[in-house]
Amino acid sequence: LRDRRSLANDGMFMIVVTVDKQTGAVVGRPEIVTRGFVHLNERDPIMDEAIERIIKAIDTPGDHISEIALLKSQIKDAVSRYLYEQTKRRPMVFPVVVEV
């Protein structure tokens, strides 16, 4: 019930990151999908900076991702903190890691 209230009040922010299964390297640019959050488009400075924060959060030495749960946690923490700093809202952040 608390999650439903949070979604209704602050919306959601879903981040999709694609990772190469064999090498662990991040493939392509992260994608962001928002619902019920402040009206943003792909060219919005908040979205641009959110993507930069995601890239910094997943940038590990050697560019190798070995632990998916840790990656999700890093993404969620970085984006949640940034969005609160900018909007004073706490949308639910859903990091999705797709292995290809």
PADRENMI-702853 format. One line per field, with one value per residue: x, y, z of N, C-alpha, C in turn; residue number from 1; chain. Coordinates in nm, 4 decimals. Layout:
% residues N
n.px c(X;...);
n.py c(Y;...);
n.pz c(Z;...);
ca.px c(X;...);
ca.py c(Y;...);
ca.pz c(Z;...);
c.px c(X;...);
c.py c(Y;...);
c.pz c(Z;...);
num c(NUM;...);
chaine c(A;...);
This chain:
% residues 100
n.px c(0.0829;0.1964;0.3813;0.2128;0.1038;0.3345;0.3979;0.1739;0.2049;0.4730;0.5587;0.7348;1.0584;1.2231;1.5124;1.6938;1.9562;2.1890;2.3895;2.6756;2.6759;2.8952;3.1349;3.0748;3.0662;2.9153;2.6641;2.5879;2.3832;2.2310;1.8750;1.5898;1.2742;0.9904;0.7100;0.4373;0.6034;0.7652;0.7051;0.9087;1.1305;1.3313;1.5421;1.5718;1.7515;1.7652;1.7203;1.9425;2.1539;2.0859;2.1350;2.4105;2.4875;2.4113;2.5849;2.8303;2.7893;2.7892;3.0329;3.3016;3.6301;3.8147;3.5836;3.4049;3.1268;3.0348;2.8628;2.5296;2.3291;2.4661;2.5251;2.2642;2.1930;2.3820;2.3066;2.0415;2.0805;2.2402;2.0749;1.8361;1.9240;2.0126;1.7714;1.6154;1.7651;1.7280;1.4474;1.3103;1.1470;1.0649;1.0695;0.9817;1.2507;1.3480;1.5876;1.6794;1.8541;1.9672;2.0907;2.2811);
n.py c(-0.1199;0.1208;0.1533;0.1969;0.4442;0.5977;0.5735;0.7041;0.9639;1.0469;0.9173;0.7053;0.5884;0.4303;0.2544;0.1205;-0.0892;-0.2360;-0.5225;-0.7010;-1.0443;-1.2201;-1.0670;-0.8764;-0.6088;-0.2863;-0.2317;-0.0064;0.2884;0.3810;0.3544;0.5513;0.5416;0.7137;0.7539;0.9284;1.1048;1.4287;1.6241;1.5315;1.5373;1.3659;1.5369;1.6961;1.8738;1.7527;1.4842;1.4332;1.4723;1.2749;1.0440;1.0733;1.0423;0.7775;0.6470;0.7076;0.5700;0.3046;0.2742;0.0901;-0.0146;-0.1368;-0.1742;-0.3874;-0.5690;-0.7591;-0.8348;-0.8315;-0.7493;-0.5654;-0.3719;-0.2816;-0.1709;0.0380;0.2010;0.2679;0.4072;0.6285;0.7599;0.8062;0.9799;1.1998;1.2785;1.3570;1.5744;1.7541;1.7780;1.7486;1.5350;1.1894;0.9567;0.6155;0.4144;0.2005;-0.0038;-0.1883;-0.4573;-0.5900;-0.8777;-0.9593);
n.pz c(0.0000;0.0764;-0.1280;-0.3443;-0.2807;-0.2929;-0.5659;-0.6722;-0.5721;-0.6304;-0.8606;-1.1025;-1.2016;-1.4369;-1.5204;-1.7802;-1.8400;-2.0519;-2.0543;-2.1581;-2.1538;-2.1590;-2.1402;-1.9513;-1.9964;-2.0323;-2.2687;-2.5139;-2.4526;-2.1430;-2.0957;-2.0135;-1.8605;-1.7663;-1.5490;-1.4287;-1.3047;-1.2791;-1.5716;-1.8216;-2.1004;-2.3470;-2.3984;-2.1827;-1.9298;-1.6752;-1.7333;-1.8965;-1.7139;-1.5291;-1.6791;-1.7100;-1.4434;-1.4039;-1.5800;-1.4570;-1.2166;-1.3000;-1.4077;-1.3773;-1.2670;-1.5386;-1.6734;-1.6298;-1.5358;-1.2717;-1.0660;-1.0633;-0.8812;-0.7217;-0.9120;-0.9770;-0.7301;-0.7059;-0.9209;-0.8491;-0.6040;-0.6864;-0.8759;-0.7327;-0.5290;-0.6837;-0.8173;-0.5999;-0.5059;-0.7184;-0.7598;-0.5223;-0.4848;-0.4435;-0.6468;-0.7273;-0.8015;-1.0490;-1.1393;-1.4233;-1.5412;-1.8320;-1.9680;-2.2479);
ca.px c(0.0000;0.2868;0.4379;0.1104;0.0979;0.4567;0.3811;0.0728;0.2546;0.6030;0.5819;0.8403;1.1717;1.2818;1.6379;1.7290;2.0977;2.2200;2.5241;2.7207;2.6823;3.0278;3.2420;3.0308;3.0731;2.7884;2.6415;2.5000;2.3517;2.1140;1.7476;1.5079;1.1301;0.9269;0.5640;0.3861;0.7065;0.7555;0.7078;1.0433;1.1504;1.4657;1.6431;1.5683;1.8796;1.7572;1.7388;2.0823;2.2389;2.0545;2.2088;2.5519;2.5048;2.4013;2.7101;2.9332;2.7622;2.8206;3.1696;3.3900;3.7626;3.8160;3.4539;3.3485;3.0208;3.0290;2.7531;2.4134;2.2607;2.5452;2.5039;2.1309;2.1978;2.4577;2.2234;1.9280;2.1284;2.2859;1.9622;1.7447;1.9861;2.0109;1.6349;1.5697;1.8359;1.6744;1.3022;1.2556;1.0515;1.1292;1.0010;1.0349;1.3526;1.3576;1.6932;1.6630;1.9769;1.9405;2.2130;2.2707);
ca.py c(0.0000;0.2354;0.1669;0.2554;0.5874;0.6581;0.5835;0.8051;1.0975;1.0825;0.8521;0.6046;0.6178;0.3005;0.2649;-0.0060;-0.0957;-0.3615;-0.5697;-0.8189;-1.1571;-1.2826;-0.9769;-0.7925;-0.4679;-0.2204;-0.2187;0.1053;0.3938;0.3479;0.4141;0.5899;0.5505;0.7727;0.7580;0.9983;1.1928;1.5591;1.6100;1.5416;1.4746;1.3096;1.6424;1.7736;1.8685;1.6562;1.3513;1.4228;1.4548;1.1433;0.9451;1.0872;0.9813;0.6323;0.6032;0.7125;0.4649;0.1718;0.2748;0.0210;-0.0372;-0.2433;-0.1742;-0.5216;-0.5808;-0.8996;-0.8593;-0.7569;-0.6868;-0.4485;-0.2736;-0.2247;-0.0889;0.1594;0.2838;0.3181;0.5074;0.7489;0.8290;0.8531;1.0963;1.3106;1.3252;1.4305;1.7035;1.8414;1.7960;1.7280;1.4239;1.0587;0.8551;0.4797;0.3937;0.0595;-0.0364;-0.3163;-0.4935;-0.6918;-0.9418;-1.0073);
ca.pz c(0.0000;0.0809;-0.2623;-0.4321;-0.2487;-0.3456;-0.7114;-0.7013;-0.5374;-0.6860;-0.9887;-1.1111;-1.2886;-1.4691;-1.5939;-1.8450;-1.8762;-2.1198;-2.0217;-2.2315;-2.0613;-2.1580;-2.0966;-1.8410;-2.0362;-2.0604;-2.4123;-2.5474;-2.3558;-2.0601;-2.1352;-1.8989;-1.8827;-1.6487;-1.5432;-1.3123;-1.2509;-1.3448;-1.7177;-1.8767;-2.2302;-2.3598;-2.4075;-2.0597;-1.8575;-1.5647;-1.7923;-1.9395;-1.5961;-1.4719;-1.7582;-1.6732;-1.3102;-1.4227;-1.6421;-1.3523;-1.1181;-1.3537;-1.4596;-1.2836;-1.3258;-1.6383;-1.7412;-1.6197;-1.4362;-1.2319;-0.9731;-1.1117;-0.7676;-0.6840;-1.0184;-0.9573;-0.6096;-0.7368;-1.0085;-0.7713;-0.5084;-0.7563;-0.9394;-0.6279;-0.4652;-0.7791;-0.8402;-0.4821;-0.5060;-0.8231;-0.7613;-0.3870;-0.4925;-0.4341;-0.7282;-0.7146;-0.9039;-1.0849;-1.2347;-1.4916;-1.6109;-1.9325;-2.0154;-2.3862);
c.px c(0.0873;0.3473;0.3381;0.0966;0.2188;0.4472;0.2825;0.1262;0.3786;0.6356;0.6911;0.9407;1.2387;1.4036;1.6722;1.8739;2.1227;2.3663;2.5550;2.7428;2.8228;3.1356;3.2043;3.0329;2.9334;2.7791;2.5451;2.4792;2.2311;1.9888;1.6660;1.3626;1.0698;0.7756;0.5241;0.4869;0.6916;0.7723;0.8489;1.0431;1.2961;1.5750;1.6484;1.7024;1.8791;1.7789;1.8832;2.1741;2.2116;2.1302;2.3577;2.5795;2.4978;2.5319;2.8234;2.9149;2.8016;2.9608;3.2627;3.5265;3.7605;3.6845;3.3876;3.2468;3.0086;2.9087;2.6346;2.3427;2.3339;2.5266;2.3688;2.1287;2.2703;2.3753;2.1108;1.9710;2.1649;2.1686;1.8654;1.7968;1.9783;1.8696;1.5811;1.6359;1.7698;1.5269;1.2362;1.1423;1.1296;1.0512;1.0599;1.1302;1.3683;1.4707;1.6695;1.7915;1.9454;2.0742;2.1906;2.3952);
c.py c(0.1262;0.2610;0.2306;0.4052;0.6603;0.6757;0.6938;0.9460;1.1383;1.0162;0.7468;0.6426;0.4845;0.3208;0.1282;0.0029;-0.2324;-0.3964;-0.6937;-0.9328;-1.2157;-1.1916;-0.8930;-0.6445;-0.4131;-0.1960;-0.1026;0.2022;0.3512;0.4195;0.4417;0.5997;0.6078;0.7665;0.8302;1.0892;1.3271;1.5413;1.6353;1.4850;1.4320;1.4156;1.7292;1.7635;1.7701;1.5153;1.3309;1.3968;1.3204;1.0345;0.9523;1.0233;0.8289;0.5796;0.6037;0.5995;0.3272;0.1631;0.2147;0.0030;-0.1558;-0.2558;-0.3114;-0.5269;-0.7275;-0.9296;-0.7698;-0.6843;-0.5607;-0.3363;-0.2042;-0.1304;0.0432;0.2555;0.3479;0.4287;0.6384;0.8286;0.8837;0.9803;1.2188;1.3663;1.4018;1.5681;1.8021;1.8743;1.7906;1.6255;1.2942;0.9553;0.7171;0.4589;0.2440;0.0387;-0.1761;-0.3429;-0.6100;-0.7472;-0.9946;-1.0836);
c.pz c(0.0000;-0.0575;-0.3585;-0.4077;-0.3067;-0.4969;-0.7480;-0.6777;-0.6158;-0.8194;-0.9844;-1.2183;-1.3157;-1.5586;-1.6503;-1.8924;-1.9378;-2.0960;-2.1046;-2.1322;-2.0505;-2.1011;-1.9754;-1.8731;-2.0639;-2.2105;-2.4357;-2.4325;-2.2720;-2.1119;-2.0106;-1.9430;-1.7551;-1.6626;-1.4150;-1.2446;-1.3208;-1.4950;-1.7699;-2.0174;-2.2399;-2.3618;-2.2821;-1.9868;-1.7406;-1.6181;-1.8358;-1.8210;-1.5285;-1.5473;-1.7262;-1.5374;-1.3189;-1.4796;-1.5399;-1.2517;-1.1694;-1.4099;-1.3550;-1.3478;-1.4221;-1.7121;-1.7387;-1.5054;-1.3976;-1.1433;-1.0096;-0.9972;-0.7220;-0.7862;-1.0013;-0.8378;-0.6346;-0.8223;-0.9283;-0.6756;-0.5778;-0.8131;-0.8355;-0.5628;-0.5581;-0.7985;-0.7203;-0.4752;-0.6022;-0.8070;-0.6243;-0.3880;-0.4900;-0.5162;-0.6998;-0.8317;-0.9252;-1.1851;-1.2927;-1.5689;-1.7031;-1.9797;-2.1565;-2.4244);
num c(1;2;3;4;5;6;7;8;9;10;11;12;13;14;15;16;17;18;19;20;21;22;23;24;25;26;27;28;29;30;31;32;33;34;35;36;37;38;39;40;41;42;43;44;45;46;47;48;49;50;51;52;53;54;55;56;57;58;59;60;61;62;63;64;65;66;67;68;69;70;71;72;73;74;75;76;77;78;79;80;81;82;83;84;85;86;87;88;89;90;91;92;93;94;95;96;97;98;99;100);
chaine c(A;A;A;A;A;A;A;A;A;A;A;A;A;A;A;A;A;A;A;A;A;A;A;A;A;A;A;A;A;A;A;A;A;A;A;A;A;A;A;A;A;A;A;A;A;A;A;A;A;A;A;A;A;A;A;A;A;A;A;A;A;A;A;A;A;A;A;A;A;A;A;A;A;A;A;A;A;A;A;A;A;A;A;A;A;A;A;A;A;A;A;A;A;A;A;A;A;A;A;A);
